[in-house]
Amino acid sequence: VIDRAIAFVDRNTRHPMKIVGLNRVRLDEYPVEALREALVNAVAHRQYEDAGRKIMLEAFSDRVLISSPGLPPAPITLSSLRRQKYRPCSRNPVLAQCLSFFHRIEERGSGFRRMHDQMLDHGLEPPLIGVDMGYFQMTFPGPAENLDRIRVTETRMVVTPAVEAQLNERQKKMAKWLAEGRELTSRQCESEFGVSRPITSKDFSRLVDLGLAEKIGAGRSTRYRFKTPLESLSNRKATAVNRKA
């Protein structure tokens, strides 16, 4: 259920591409881990006695809203949650323990702090909490029209410093062009750098071996394009499986 909810947000929010060094990164409009934590909390702490109401997840143009039936369990209040001055308390302790066992939730009361920090690290305002018609609500403010606010975390980077250190200056420039969305041919690079075909072939082979480029076509129509993070990861996994086989 949680994964389907995250997929819903993924389909209904924006994913700008950003060039960072030699990386072309697909960003999420909202930090996925913060949304996941809020959804798990909604499942763990909702008021199940009220079976006629459901947890609601809504994606708007400027925010994501998660509503859960029931108010915070006493003695926790909205004020104490906002001040992050409270002791852990669960309305459904058995369910919370099960989720904790499967590493879906932590009962130590640090969830609001993590969501707060994850939103700030993402370049967004911290989440807002409130109550509306018996629902506990968490609102995640979006970047609105300013997608440049969204920050790139190191975990989204494909070309790490260790990988970049294996490239010469010519290869770094080729990788940057590919990350910008350009498709390159050997003839283009020969002309740009004033080098021979064997040298450009070695450069492209290096980029392919490091998972930064992929070859398209054959013969005179051969060209190279940037390999996305997911493509690189899936191909590396496939290679590992083949080696084991």
C-alpha positions as CSV (number, residue, x, y, z in Angstrom):
1,V,0.0,0.0,0.0
2,I,2.8,2.4,0.9
3,D,4.6,1.7,-2.3
4,R,1.5,2.3,-4.4
5,A,0.9,5.6,-2.6
6,I,4.5,6.7,-3.4
7,A,4.0,5.6,-7.0
8,F,0.8,7.8,-7.1
9,V,2.8,10.8,-6.0
10,D,5.6,10.0,-8.5
11,R,3.0,10.0,-11.3
12,N,1.3,13.2,-10.3
13,T,4.3,15.4,-9.5
14,R,7.1,16.9,-11.5
15,H,10.6,15.6,-12.1
16,P,12.9,18.2,-13.5
17,M,16.3,17.2,-14.9
18,K,19.3,19.1,-13.5
19,I,22.9,19.1,-14.7
20,V,25.4,18.9,-11.8
21,G,29.0,18.6,-12.9
22,L,29.0,15.5,-15.2
23,N,25.7,14.3,-13.9
24,R,22.3,14.6,-15.5
25,V,20.0,14.0,-12.5
26,R,16.2,13.3,-12.5
27,L,14.9,15.0,-9.4
28,D,11.7,14.4,-7.4
29,E,9.5,17.4,-6.6
30,Y,9.2,16.1,-3.0
31,P,11.6,14.1,-0.9
32,V,10.4,10.5,-1.2
33,E,11.6,9.4,2.2
34,A,9.7,12.2,4.0
35,L,6.5,11.2,2.3
36,R,7.0,7.6,3.0
37,E,7.6,8.3,6.7
38,A,4.4,10.4,6.9
39,L,2.4,7.6,5.1
40,V,3.7,4.9,7.5
41,N,2.9,7.1,10.5
42,A,-0.6,7.6,9.1
43,V,-1.1,3.8,8.9
44,A,0.4,3.2,12.3
45,H,-1.4,5.9,14.3
46,R,-4.8,6.4,12.6
47,Q,-8.0,5.8,14.6
48,Y,-9.1,2.4,13.4
49,E,-12.4,2.5,15.4
50,D,-13.7,5.0,12.8
51,A,-13.9,2.5,9.9
52,G,-16.0,4.7,7.8
53,R,-13.1,7.1,7.1
54,K,-9.9,6.4,5.2
55,I,-6.4,7.8,5.0
56,M,-6.3,10.3,2.2
57,L,-3.4,11.2,0.0
58,E,-3.8,14.3,-2.2
59,A,-1.4,15.8,-4.7
60,F,-2.0,19.4,-5.6
61,S,0.0,21.8,-7.8
62,D,1.7,23.4,-4.9
63,R,1.6,20.7,-2.1
64,V,1.0,17.1,-1.0
65,L,-1.5,16.5,1.7
66,I,-1.8,13.4,3.9
67,S,-4.9,13.1,6.1
68,S,-5.4,10.4,8.7
69,P,-8.6,9.8,10.8
70,G,-8.2,10.8,14.4
71,L,-6.3,13.4,16.5
72,P,-2.9,13.0,18.0
73,P,-3.1,10.5,20.9
74,A,-3.1,12.1,24.4
75,P,-1.1,13.5,25.9
76,I,0.5,14.6,22.6
77,T,-0.9,17.9,21.2
78,L,-0.4,19.8,18.0
79,S,1.6,22.4,20.0
80,S,4.0,19.8,21.3
81,L,4.4,18.3,17.8
82,R,5.2,21.6,16.3
83,R,7.8,22.4,19.0
84,Q,9.1,18.8,18.7
85,K,8.8,18.5,22.5
86,Y,7.0,15.2,23.2
87,R,7.5,11.7,24.3
88,P,6.8,8.8,21.9
89,C,3.2,7.6,22.2
90,S,1.2,5.2,19.9
91,R,-2.5,4.8,19.5
92,N,-1.9,1.3,18.0
93,P,1.2,0.0,19.8
94,V,1.0,-3.6,18.5
95,L,0.8,-2.4,14.9
96,A,3.6,0.1,15.6
97,Q,5.8,-2.7,17.0
98,C,5.1,-4.8,13.9
99,L,6.1,-2.0,11.6
100,S,9.1,-1.3,13.6
101,F,10.1,-5.0,13.4
102,F,10.0,-4.8,9.6
103,H,12.0,-1.5,9.7
104,R,9.1,0.5,8.5
105,I,8.8,2.8,11.5
106,E,10.8,3.9,14.5
107,E,9.0,4.3,17.8
108,R,11.5,6.6,19.4
109,G,9.7,9.8,18.4
110,S,12.2,11.1,15.9
111,G,10.0,10.9,12.8
112,F,8.9,14.6,12.7
113,R,12.5,15.8,13.1
114,R,13.5,13.5,10.1
115,M,10.7,14.8,7.9
116,H,11.5,18.4,8.9
117,D,15.2,17.9,8.0
118,Q,14.5,16.0,4.8
119,M,12.3,18.8,3.5
120,L,14.9,21.4,4.3
121,D,17.6,19.3,2.7
122,H,15.5,19.1,-0.4
123,G,15.3,22.9,-0.6
124,L,11.6,23.1,0.6
125,E,9.8,24.5,3.6
126,P,9.2,22.1,6.5
127,P,5.9,20.2,6.6
128,L,2.9,21.7,8.3
129,I,0.6,19.9,10.7
130,G,-3.0,20.6,11.6
131,V,-6.4,19.2,12.2
132,D,-9.5,19.4,10.0
133,M,-12.9,17.8,10.6
134,G,-11.4,15.1,12.8
135,Y,-8.4,14.3,10.5
136,F,-4.8,14.8,11.5
137,Q,-3.1,16.4,8.5
138,M,0.4,16.8,7.2
139,T,1.0,19.3,4.4
140,F,4.2,19.2,2.4
141,P,4.7,22.5,0.7
142,G,6.1,22.2,-2.9
143,P,8.5,24.5,-4.8
144,A,5.6,26.0,-6.8
145,E,7.0,27.4,-10.1
146,N,10.6,27.7,-8.7
147,L,11.9,24.2,-9.4
148,D,15.4,25.5,-9.1
149,R,14.9,25.3,-5.3
150,I,15.1,21.5,-5.4
151,R,18.5,20.3,-4.3
152,V,20.5,17.3,-5.5
153,T,21.6,14.9,-2.8
154,E,24.8,12.9,-3.2
155,T,22.9,9.7,-3.4
156,R,21.4,10.9,-6.8
157,M,24.8,11.4,-8.3
158,V,26.0,8.9,-10.9
159,V,29.5,10.4,-11.7
160,T,31.1,10.2,-8.3
161,P,34.5,11.8,-7.6
162,A,36.0,8.3,-7.8
163,V,34.6,7.8,-11.3
164,E,35.5,11.3,-12.5
165,A,39.1,10.7,-11.4
166,Q,39.3,7.9,-14.0
167,L,38.6,10.4,-16.8
168,N,41.0,12.6,-18.7
169,E,40.0,16.2,-19.5
170,R,38.7,15.3,-23.0
171,Q,36.6,12.5,-21.6
172,K,35.2,14.7,-18.9
173,K,34.1,17.2,-21.5
174,M,32.5,14.5,-23.6
175,A,30.6,13.2,-20.5
176,K,29.4,16.7,-19.7
177,W,28.0,17.1,-23.3
178,L,26.3,13.7,-23.0
179,A,24.8,14.7,-19.6
180,E,23.4,17.8,-21.2
181,G,21.4,15.6,-23.6
182,R,23.6,15.7,-26.6
183,E,24.3,12.7,-28.8
184,L,27.9,12.5,-29.9
185,T,29.6,10.8,-32.8
186,S,33.3,10.0,-33.4
187,R,33.5,12.5,-36.2
188,Q,32.2,15.3,-34.0
189,C,34.8,14.6,-31.3
190,E,37.6,14.2,-33.8
191,S,36.8,17.7,-35.1
192,E,36.3,19.2,-31.7
193,F,39.5,17.9,-30.1
194,G,41.7,17.5,-33.2
195,V,42.4,13.8,-32.5
196,S,42.3,10.6,-34.5
197,R,39.5,8.0,-34.8
198,P,41.3,5.4,-32.6
199,I,41.6,8.0,-29.8
200,T,37.9,8.9,-29.8
201,S,37.1,5.2,-30.0
202,K,39.1,4.6,-26.8
203,D,37.4,7.7,-25.2
204,F,33.9,6.3,-25.9
205,S,34.9,2.8,-24.8
206,R,36.0,4.3,-21.5
207,L,32.7,6.1,-21.0
208,V,30.8,3.0,-21.8
209,D,32.8,0.9,-19.5
210,L,32.2,3.3,-16.6
211,G,28.4,3.3,-17.3
212,L,28.3,6.9,-18.5
213,A,27.4,6.3,-22.1
214,E,25.7,3.8,-24.3
215,K,26.3,3.0,-28.0
216,I,23.4,3.4,-30.5
217,G,23.4,2.2,-34.1
218,A,26.3,0.7,-36.0
219,G,28.8,1.6,-38.7
220,R,28.6,5.2,-39.9
221,S,25.4,5.8,-38.0
222,T,27.0,5.0,-34.7
223,R,26.4,7.6,-32.0
224,Y,26.5,7.7,-28.2
225,R,24.1,9.1,-25.6
226,F,24.2,9.6,-21.8
227,K,23.1,6.6,-19.7
228,T,20.5,7.5,-17.0
229,P,21.1,6.4,-13.4
230,L,18.4,3.8,-13.6
231,E,19.8,2.4,-16.9
232,S,23.3,2.2,-15.4
233,L,22.1,0.5,-12.2
234,S,19.9,-2.1,-14.0
235,N,22.7,-2.9,-16.5
236,R,25.2,-3.3,-13.6
237,K,22.8,-5.7,-11.8
238,A,22.3,-7.7,-15.0
239,T,26.1,-7.9,-15.5
240,A,26.5,-9.1,-11.9
241,V,23.8,-11.8,-12.4
242,N,25.4,-13.0,-15.6
243,R,28.8,-13.3,-13.9
244,K,27.3,-15.3,-11.1
245,A,25.6,-17.6,-13.7
